[in-house]
Amino acid sequence: MANLTGSWLAFRLGVDPARIESMRKAGELYAVRDESRGEWHYPSWQFDSAGQTKPAVREMLRTARAERRSPRELLEQKIGLVGGRRTKDLLFEGAA
């Protein structure tokens, strides 16, 4: 899966890059910090074909905030009673 830079994402969505940053800070977009470059990257799996954040991703981010947990922790959480599937597996596959 590709990681998108904030500037590329802003261009794609037709918004100011500051809007992307504000959405990340507000918990509307999931981002991973690239420490070597000092910039945020936005995994492409969180967007649908129209470029909108998938509802399941928005819900996961809301849950993380409400429970004071990191989104990464929720993404790595195992689901079901058997097997090694995680929340992020469903999001990657588009099943959520």
C-alpha positions in Angstrom: 0.0 0.0 0.0 1.2 3.5 -0.9 1.8 6.3 1.6 0.8 9.7 0.3 2.4 12.9 1.4 0.3 15.7 2.7 1.0 18.0 -0.3 0.1 15.2 -2.8 -3.1 14.5 -0.8 -4.0 18.2 -0.7 -3.6 18.5 -4.4 -5.6 15.3 -5.1 -8.5 16.5 -2.8 -8.3 20.1 -4.1 -7.7 21.6 -0.6 -5.0 23.7 1.0 -2.2 21.6 2.6 -3.0 23.4 5.9 -6.5 21.7 5.7 -4.9 18.3 5.5 -2.8 19.1 8.6 -5.8 20.3 10.5 -7.7 17.1 9.5 -4.9 15.0 10.8 -4.8 16.9 14.1 -8.5 16.7 14.5 -8.4 12.9 14.1 -10.1 12.9 10.7 -7.1 11.3 8.8 -4.7 8.6 9.9 -1.1 9.5 9.3 2.3 8.0 10.1 5.3 10.3 10.9 8.4 9.8 8.7 11.0 10.8 11.3 13.8 10.9 8.8 12.1 13.5 6.6 10.0 15.1 9.4 6.8 14.8 7.5 3.5 13.0 7.8 2.4 10.2 5.4 -1.1 9.2 4.8 -1.7 5.5 4.0 -3.8 5.1 0.8 -5.9 2.3 2.2 -7.9 4.8 4.3 -9.4 6.4 1.2 -12.2 5.1 -1.0 -12.2 5.4 -4.8 -13.6 8.9 -4.6 -10.8 10.0 -2.3 -13.0 10.2 0.8 -11.9 8.7 4.1 -13.6 5.4 4.6 -16.3 5.4 7.3 -14.6 2.6 9.2 -11.4 4.6 9.4 -13.2 7.6 10.7 -14.9 5.4 13.3 -11.5 3.8 14.3 -10.0 7.3 14.8 -13.0 8.4 16.9 -12.7 5.3 19.0 -9.0 5.8 19.5 -9.6 9.3 20.7 -12.5 8.4 23.0 -10.5 5.5 24.6 -7.3 7.6 24.7 -5.5 4.9 22.7 -3.3 5.3 19.7 -4.8 4.6 16.3 -1.8 2.3 15.6 -2.7 0.2 18.7 -6.3 -0.2 17.4 -5.0 -1.1 14.0 -2.8 -3.9 15.4 -5.6 -5.3 17.6 -6.4 -8.9 16.9 -10.0 -9.6 15.9 -12.0 -12.7 16.4 -11.1 -15.6 18.7 -8.9 -17.6 16.4 -6.3 -16.6 13.9 -3.9 -13.7 13.5 -6.1 -11.2 11.7 -6.0 -7.6 12.9 -8.2 -4.6 12.4 -5.8 -3.2 9.8 -6.2 -6.4 7.7 -9.8 -5.6 7.2 -9.1 -2.0 6.4 -6.3 -2.9 3.9 -8.6 -5.4 2.2 -11.5 -3.0 2.0 -13.7 -5.2 4.1 -14.4 -2.5 6.6 
